[in-house]
Amino acid sequence: MKHIAMLAWLVAAAGQAHAQTADPDARAAAVERQMTEEERFSLVWGYMPVASRRGPAPTPAYVKPAAGYYPPIPRLDFPGIYETDASLGVTNPKMSRIGDVATALPSGLALAASFDPDLARRTGAMIGGEARAKGFNVLLAGGVNLTRDWFGGRNFEYLGEDPLLAGVLAGESIRGIQSQRVVSTAKHLVLNAQETLRHSIDARIAEAELRESDLLAFEIALERGRPGAIMCAYNKINAAHSCANDWLLNRVLRGDWGFKGYVMSDWGATHGPTDMAAGLDQQSGAQLDSQVWFDKPLRAALGKTVPREALPTSVRRILRSLYAVGADAPLAETPIDYAANARVAREAAGAGIVLLKNDGVLPLATTAKTILIVGRYANRGIWSGGGSSQVTPVGGPLVRLPFGGSPFLEVSGYQVLMPSSPLDALRAQLPGATIEFDPGYSPELAAARAAHADLVLVFANQWQVESIDNPSLALPDGQDRLIELVAAANPNAVVVLETGNPVAMPWLGKVRAVVEAWYSGQEGGAAIADVLTGRVNPSGRLPITFPATAAQAPRARPEGLGLPDDGTHQFGVDYVEGADVGYRWYAGQSRKPLFAFGHGLSYTQFRHSQPAVDGRRLSARVTVTNTGARAGADVVQLYLTRRNGQVLRRLAGFARVELQPGETRAVTMAIDPRLLSRWSGTGWALDAGNYAFAIGRSAEDLGATTTVRLAARTIAP
């Protein structure tokens, strides 16, 4: 018996080793063949285990609240699937898991402003680690949607307007997440660019223009991050729903890009059983759809309108993604080092803060003995964006105010402030100054108090939330008037913006400095103080264009604004800018924005050499010198400015470099040939001819041009 027991142990150990090292495709196929039909169906539609008034699919009572749940299959050692949102931290929907908190990172735009792929990977690993420690094995992160419109309600979640920047940072974030044995998504494929009528809007654009912009961002993210899952979007693309778009899911995603993972729907974005034939593998949050399409309706459709092989194929894709990153390991809750993760969050917040204007008043001078801080809640906390990405921070939220509105907003529309006080942080870092606070509720009172201070810091906020757009560049609640009055009363006024989108600045010429802090997460108060006092030298660069007026943009307001998103209004948006998203549009139209993509100041100065471009290897080399007296980080930006006589503007490379005072360093940037090419219909075509490049301090502030002749080449899709 002893020998038999030992033999059994060796067999089991060998099986575990095989499970860890076997080819995930072969392993998925082997496990799928052992599954019953019921077990296969249990993987292709899932619950959203959060209390809801809707739903043909009630959630089992024993399932802990989460974004999504698929039951385990013990006999096959399959732990099931527990899904959680999102890119900014592990969420707790409706705070349903009592007492459960997570590290709240800055917004996606703040991460994008860092231009730092390594930071994206490390913050991804931090979120992935917390998700795994909380018992989740799929993270609904990896937001790749480009900012096409300044008013988009979810822009704060994403990574800006440039396909290279968004693709690289999303890919690195996904890599970090999946290093923790957690499957990451990339979302939302594709053109989910506005929240207004997001369930019924038709995004219309030519294929070449889509390939050269939004799809290229996803393509780069998939190549770098290899996500296990793709989440399709609510909207249509050229008349076909994203989650039922055969061209998008089968031809482009799987055919051209060779994607091996699975496609999950957004919650409430499945339209029928035939969506599986069009490339959808999994119906997510089934109670948000009109019915569970991937259960009885799919059973009836198999072998008729849906090929019978589609079901096992989808199951194999799902299994394969979990096996590929080890996400099939048993789910168990383990301790989390929140203090270490807070340090990552603080670093990320500081790296993403952008100094937009500074006439020398910053960093805060030691001679400023009396400082008045003005702005609602600036004495207590930091604003965050709302919706499915909302994180319940460590320590709990400072304020959680119900917003109301649509059914979605009734559930997820809360204005949440992070418990990180800028006032307390500044008092700690400036112990020799007297720092007072005024909420700004009465602009006249705030201005009267400002007149007696050496310097005034005005904290202004703009709250954004999933499901609605904000079609105004003005700061809400009369804050522009507040800033005007304070600046008139005190010539030393500094504005700190906590926003999820660009804002107009009618008072720009009347203040001495402007700092864009975005939504800076649970450590935001300390990070903002770090930058204001000079403990951190600001190095963020704008990942989106700040227009001077709404009329400068391709669309001055959302299409269909004010109409209910109930499916009765079918609306189209013609993306007239095509591939010229963001700064490309402004350059092509010769329109000068308020602040350009890539803009950002420092407390030191940098000098760049003319770029040397290697046309054979497709790379650029530039030397960077810190000519100032402070250590700091520069973001080197390489732009394509002319292609065979055609004037254009494309970010072709970037690199973040840390330099000590007086230090010089050579930076080499690889150039992705797709950024120089045009979509030919069957692939990428780089035409022979002359290509001009320049190093820029922004997309608008360019240095000397270097021209190189390139040979023709083609690149497969």
N, C-alpha and C positions, 0 to 999 in steps of 0.2 A: 504493500500500500504506500510505503514511503517513497519508493521509486516511481510509482504512478503519480503521486502528488507532485514530485519534483518534475516529472515529464510535463504534467499539466501546466506547472508554473513556467517552464521554459517555452512551451508553446504559446502561452499567453504573452510572455515577454517578447517573443519573436513577433507576435501579431501586433503588439504596441509599437515596436520599432518599425515594422512595415508600414503601419498607419502614419508614422511620422515622416517616412522617407519615400513612400510610394508615389508614383506619378499621379497627380490629383485627377486627371482625366480618366485614367484607368481605374482608379479607386472609385470615383463617382459612378462610372459605368457598372462596376461590379456590385456596388451597394444598391444602385437603382434596380438592377435585375432581381434582387432579393425582395423588393418591396411589393406589398399588396397594392391594389388599386386605391384603397382608402388611404394608405400611407402616402401615395403619390399626390393625391388631391390635398392632403393636409399641408403640403409644402407650397402649393400654388395659390392659396388665398389665406389671408390672415386677419386677425382681429386687431383693432386698436384698443387695448385694454385700459381705457379711460372712460369714466361715466359719461354717457351721451344720451341725449333725448332721441337721437336718431338710431336706426339700425335694424336691418333684417337679420343681423348676426350678433346676438347678445354675447358678451364676453364671459367666459367661465369665471366664477367668483374667486377661484384659487389663484388666478393669474395676477401678478403684481402690476400696478399701473406702469404703462410704458407706451412708446409710440407704436409698436407692433409686436405680435406674438404668433409663433408657429409651434405646435406641440412637439415634445421629444418623442423619439422612437427608441425606447430602451433596448429592444432586442437587437437593434442594429448599432448600438452605442452612439446614437445620434442625439445630441443634447437639446435639440430644438433650436429655435431662433428667437432671441429677444432683441428688439431694435430700439434704439433711442436716437433722438435728435441731439446735437447737430454740430456745426462747425465751430461754434463759440464756446462749447462746453457741454457736459452731459445734462440734459434738461430733466425737469420733473414736472410733467404736464399738470396744470392746475394745482401744483403742490400736493398731488395725490399721495405721494410717498412721504408720510409724515416725518419731518425732521431730516429728510435727505437733501443734502446740499452738494455743490460741485464747484470747482474752480471756474470762475467766469472770466474768459479771455476778452480782450478788446474786439471790436467789430472786425469783419473781414476787410473793410476799407482801411482800417488801421494797420492790419497785417500787410496789405498790399502796399501801403505807403512806406513800409520798411524796405521794400525791394530786396528782401533778404530770404533766399531759398532755404538756407540753413535754419533760420528762425521758424519758417513755415514747417519744416520737418520736425523740429523739436516741439513746437506747440501741438502739432498733430500727434506726436508720440505721447505727449502729456494727456491730451483728451482721450486717446485710445487706451492709455493705461488706466485712467479713471473709469472708462466704460467697462473694461474687462474686470476691474476690481469691484464694480457694482453688479456684475453678473449679466452684462450685455455682450453680445458677440457680433452685432451689426450696428454701425454708426451711420446715420443719415447725414453725412457731412459732404465735403468736397463740392462746395458751391462754385460753379464755373461761369455762370451767366454773365455776359458782358453788360456793362452799364451803357445802354443806348440812349436813355433819357434821364435827365437830371432829377426827375420827379419820382422815379421808381420807388415804391414802398419797401422793397427788399434790397435795394442797392447796398445798404449797410452790411448785409450778410456776405456780399460777394467781393470780388477781387479787382474791380475797376474796369476800365474800358479798353484795355489793350490785350489782344489775344496772346502775345508772348508772355507778358507779365502774369496774366491770370492763369494761363496754362502751366507755366513753370511753378508758380506758388501753389496752385491747387494740386499739381502732381506731387510736389514735395510734402505737402500736408497729408495727402493720401498715403504716401510711403510711410510717414511717421505713424499714422493711425494703424496701418496694417502690420507694422512691426510689433504691435502689442497683441497679436492673435485676434484681431477684430477686423471684420470686413468693412471697408468704406465704400460708399457710393461716390459717383460724380453726378451732379445734378444742376439744373433740370434741363434735360435734352429736349428741345433747344428753343431759343428765342422767347423764353419766359421773361420778357423785358419790362412788362408793366403789370400791375396788380388789378387795375380797372378791367372788369369783364374777363378776368383771367381764365375762367372756365369755358368761355365761348369765343374768345377773340381769335381771328385768323391772322397770323403773322405772314405777310406776303413779301417774298424776296426772291431774286434770281439765284439759281444754284451756285454760279461762280462767286457771287458776292457773299453768299452764306458760307461757302467753303473757305473763303479768304478771311473770314472774321470769326463769327461765333463757333462754327464747327472746327476751325483751326485751334481755337482755345481748348476745346474738348479733346481734340486729337493729341495735342501736346500733353495735356494732363493725363490722358490714358497711357501714352508712351512712357512718361516718367513715373507715374504712380501705380499703374496696373491695378486699378480698382476692381474689386470683385463684383460690383454691381453698378448699374446705371439706373438713375431714376428719370423717367420721362416726365413731361410737363403737362399742365392743364390745357394749354392753348393748342390751336391748330397750327400747322406749318403748311402753307400753300394748299389749304382746303382739307387737309387730312389731320385728324387729331394726333398729337405727338405719340400717345400710347397705342395708337392703331395705325402708325405710319410705316408701311412696308418699305418705302424708299429709305426712310431715315434709319429704321432699326435693322432691317435685313440687308439692304444693299450697302449703306454707308458704314454703319456701326460694325456689323459682322462681316460683310463682304470686303469692303475696302480697308477697314482698320483691323480686321481679324480679331475682334473682341471675343474672348472666351467666357466671360462671366454672364450674369443674368440681368435682365431688365425688369425692374419693379415699377409699378405705377406710382405716381404721386397719390396721396390719400384722397380718394374721390375722383380719380381720373380714368377709371376703367369704364368702357362703354358697351361691352358685349363680349360674348365668348370668342368671336372671331378676332378679337384683339390678339389672342395667342398666335393665330396664324400670321398676323402682321408683325410678330416679333416680341410681344409682351409675354414674360414668363410668370409674373406674379402679380396678383391683385392685392394691393396693400390697403389696410384699413377698410375692409369690405363694408362695414356698417355706414360708411360715408357715401357709398354708391347706392343706386336705387335697388339693387339686389346683388346677391353673391353670384356674380357672373361666372366665376371659375369653379363653381360646384355643379349644381343640377343643370344649368344651361350648357355648360361646357361638356358634361357627360353626354348630353343629348346631341351635341354638335360634333363630337369626335367621330371621324370616319365619314363625315358629311361636309359641313362647311369648314371644319378644322381637321387637318390630317391627323390620323390616329397617333402617329409618331411624335406629334408636337408635345404631348404631355410628358412622356419619358425624357424627351430632349430637354424640356424646361427643367425637369427635376434634376437631371444630370448637371446642368449648368449651375443650379443653386448649390448642389452638393460640392461640385468642383471648386466653387469660390471659397467655401468654408474650409475645405481640405487644403487649399493652396496656401493659406496663411495660418493654418492651425486654429481656426476659429471653432472647430468642432471639439476642442478640449472641454472637459466638464465645466459647467457654469457654476461658479461659487463666488461669494463676496469675500473680499480680502481687505486689509487695512490700506489706507491711502495717506501718503505724506503730503498733507495739504500745505504745510509750510514751504516745502521745496517747490511745489507747483505754483504757489503764490509768487515766488521769485521769478519763475518763468513768465507769469502773467504781467508782473511789473516791468520786466525787461521788454516784453512785447509792446506794452503800452508806451513806454518811453521811445522805443525805436520807431513807432508809427506816428508820433506827434509831429506835425508840420508847422514850422515857423513861416507864416505867409508874409509878414511885414515886420520890420524892426529897424527903427531909426537910431538904435543904440541904447534904448532904455532897458533892454534885456541883454544878459541876465540881470536880475534884480540887483540894483546897486546897494551896497551896504550903507549908503548915505540916506536911503529912504527909511526914515524912522517911523513914519506913520503911514500905514497902508489900509485902505478900505476895500474890502471884498464885497461886491454887489452881485446878486443873482439868486434866484430861488433855489433852495437846497444846497447851495455851494458851501454852506457851513456844515453839512451833514453827509453828502454823498454825490454820486456820479450817475448820470442818466444812461440808460441802455435802450436798445431797440426792442420792439415787441413782436410777438408771434411765436411760431414753433421753435425758433432759435433761442427763446428766452431762458436764461439759466437762473436757477435759484442759488445765489452765491454763498460761499462759506460765511457763516455768521448770520445768514438769512437776509432777505431784502430789507433795506431801510424803509421803503415805502412801496406799497403795491396797490395802485389806484385802479379800480375797474373803469374801462373806457366805454364799453357798450357799442351797439351798432348792429352789424350783421351777425348772423348765427356764429360765424367764426370768431368775431370780436367778442361776443358774449362769453366764449370759452377761453380765448387766448389773448384778448385785447386788454392787457394790464400795463399801465405805466409803472415800471419797476426801477427803483434807484438802488445802486450798489452802495453798501455801507463803507464808503471810503471818502473821508472828509478832506477836501482841498484846504479848508481853513486850518484844520488841525495839523496837516502836513506842513503847511507854510509856517505856522507858528513854531513847529519843531525845528525846521531848517533855518529859520530866521529869528533866533531867540532874542536878538537885540532890538527887534522892531516891535512896535505896537500895532497889532493887526485887528481891526474891527470888522464887523459884518453888518450888511443891510440887505434884506431880501429883494429889494427893488420893487416891492408891491406898489409903492407910491413913487413914481419916477421923480417927482418934484422933491420929495424928502431925500431920496438917494442923492440927487444932485446937490442939495444943500449940504449934506454931510460930506460929499466928495470935495467940496470947495475947501475943506479944512484938512485934507490929507495931502501927504507928499505925492502919493501915487494911488491910482485906483485900478483894481482888477475887476472887470465886468465879466461874469460867467453867463454866457447866453446859450440857450438850448433849443433844439428842434427835435421833436420826437417823431420817429417813423415806425410803422408797424406793417407786418404782412397783411395782405388783403385789401389795403387801400393805398392810393398814391397821394402825394401832397403837391397839388398843382400851383404852388406859390413859392417864389424864391425869398419872400420876406420871412423874417423871423416871426414866430407866432407870439401872441399875447402882448403885442405892443413893445417888444424888446428893442426894436430899432429906435423907437422914440426914447426909450430909457437910455440907450447908449448915446444918442445925440445930446440929451440933456446933461448926462454925466460928463461927456467930453467937453461940452461948453463950459462946465463949471470947473473942470480940472484939466490942464493941458497935458498931464501925464497919465493918460488913460490907456490901458491895455485890455484887449478883448480876448477872452478864451472861449472858443466855440466848441460845444458838445453837440455835434450834428451827425445825421446819417446820410446827408446829401449836401450838395452845394447850396449856399445861400447868397443873396445879394448883400452888399455892404454899402448902403448909401452914406454911411458915416466914415468910410475908409480913410479919407483925407484928414479926418479930425482926431484920429487916435494914433498913438505912437507905435503900437505893435498889435499884431493879430496872430493868435495861435490856434490852429485847428487840432483839437484833441480827439475828435470823433466820439464814439462811445468807447471809453478806455478801460472798461472792465472793472473787476472788483478791487484792483490795485491802482485804479485811475487817479485817485486823489493824490497819492504819493508820487506817481509817475509825472503828473502835471507839475507838482512842486519841484521835482527833480529838474525838469526842463526850465521852469521859470527862474530857479535860483542858479542854474548853471552846473548842478551836479551831473546832469546829463546834457551833452551838447546835442541840440536837435539835429536830426539827420533824415527825418521823413521827407518824402517827395509825393506830390499829389498823384494818386492813381486815376483821378478823374478830372475833367475840365470843369472849372467854375465859370459859367457864362456871365457876361456882364448884364445881359437881359435875357428873358425867356425867348424873345424873338430871334436870338442868335442861333438857337438850337434847331435841329431838324423838325421837332414838334414842340410847340410852346405849351401844350397841355395834353393830358391823356386823351386818346380817342375813346369816345363813349362815356365821358365823365358824367357822373350823376345817374346813369342808368343802373337798375338793379342787375346783379350778376346771377340771374335765376334761370339762365338758358333760353330765355325768350328773345333775347337781343343778340343776333349774330352780327358781329362787327369785325371789320378788317382794318389792319394797319399796313399801309404800304411803306416799307422801310426805304425811303427815297435815297438815303445816304449810302445804301448798299454796304460795301465793305469799309467805307470810310466812317468808322465809328469814332465818336469822341474827337480827340485832337486832330484826327485825319480830316474830319469834316470842317473844322475851323480853319485848318491850313488850306484846304481845297477851296473854301469859300472866301478866303482872305478876311476872316473875321477875328478880331482881337478879343479874346475872352478877358474876364476879370483876372483870373489866374490860370495859367496853362498847365496841362498835364506835365508832370515831372518837376514842377516848381517846388522849391523849398530852400530856406535859408539856414545858415549855420552861425555859430559864434566864432568860427574861424574862416579862413579863405583857402580856396583850392585853385591850382593852376593846372590846365590840361595841355598836353602836347597835341599836335596834329595827329590824327589816327593814321596808322600804317595798316593798309588792308591787303591781306594775302588773298588774291583772287583764286588761286588754285586750291588752297585749303579752306577757303571761306572763313577767315577769321580776321579780327582787327586788334591791333596792339596800340595802347596809349599809355603814356606815363602821367602820373598824377602826383602833384606836390602840395603838401600842406604848407602854405606860405604864412599862416597865422601863428598866434601864440598859444593856441589851445589844441589838445588832441581832439580828433573828431572823425566822423565817417562821411565819406562822399559817395554819391551814387553816380557812377559814370554811365551816361546814356548815349548809345550810338544810334543815329537815325539815318535811314535811307532817304535822300532828298531828291534824287533825280534818277530816272531809269530810261535810258535811250531818249533823252530829251523831255520825257514826261516829268513834270514837277509833281512830287508827292511827298508824303511824310509818313514814315513807318518806323517804329522802334525795332531795330534789328539786333540789339544786344544791350545788356546792362550788367553792371557789376557793382557791388557794394564793397568799399575798401576802407579800412580803419588806418588812420595815419597819425603819428606823433608830430608835434611841431617841427617843421623843417624836413620831414621825411618825404622821400620820393619813392614811388613804387610803380613798376610796370604792370599793366593789367592787360590780359588777353581775353577776348570774348569770341566764342564761336558764333558764327552767323548761320542760322537755319535757312537753307536755300528757299524754303517755301515762303519766307517773308519777302523775298526778292522776286518771286514768281507770280504767274497768273494761272488760274485754273483753266485748263484747256478743254474740259468736258470729260476727259478720260484720265487725267492726272495733272501734275504740276509741270509747267513749262517755264524754264528760265531761259529767256531769249539772249542770244549773243549781243554784246554791245557794251556801252559805257554806263557805269553805275557810280553815283556820287554819294559819299557818306560824310557825316559831320558828327562831332561830339557836341552834345547839347547840355546846358544846365536845365533845360526844359524843352518841350516840343517846339517852343517859340524862340528860345534864346540859344541859337546855334553858333558854334565856332567855325573855324576854317574848314573848308570842304576838301576832301580827297577823292579823286576819281580813279577808278580802276576798270579795266576792260575784262569782261567775263566771257568765257566760252559758253555756248549753248549746252544745256543739259535738261533731262527730263527726270522727274521723280514720281514714282508710283504712288497712288493714293494710299 
